[in-house]
Amino acid sequence: MDKKTTAIIVTVVAMLLCGCPGLASLCGGGMFAVISFMPNADIDIFGSSNPQDALTTGIGGVCVGIVFVVIAAVAIYLVWRRNKSDALPQ
C-alpha cells in the first residue's frame, strides 16, 4: 500500500474516532458549563439538579474534548509530515 493511501486512511480513522467525539465533547462541555451559571435553569445531570455538578461535568467534558482533538491533530501531523529521507535528491 502506498504511503499516501495509508495517510488518507489514518486521517479518516483519526477524525472519526478522535476528532468528531472530541469536538462534540467540547461543545457539550461548554454548554454544560454555561448553563450552570444561568439562574432558574432546569438542570438534570444524572439525577442531580445542583449547578456545581453541571459545572464539573462541563469542565471535564471540555478537558476530554481538548485531549481528543490534540490526539487527532498529532496523529494526522505525524502521518502527513515529510521526512528528509522522503525528499527528492537535488
LINURDA-V942458 format. One record per pair of residues at least 24 apart in sequence whose C-alpha atoms are under 7 Angstrom apart, sorted by the first residue. I is the first residue (numbers start at 1). J is the second residue. Records with the same first field share a line. If there is no record, write none. Layout:
BEGIN
I=J ; J
END
This chain:
BEGIN
7=79 ; 80
11=76
14=72 ; 75
15=72
18=68 ; 69 ; 71 ; 72
19=68 ; 69 ; 72
22=65 ; 66 ; 68 ; 69
23=65 ; 69
25=61 ; 62 ; 64 ; 65
26=61 ; 62 ; 65 ; 66
28=61
29=57 ; 58 ; 59 ; 61 ; 62
30=58 ; 62
32=57 ; 58
33=58 ; 59
END
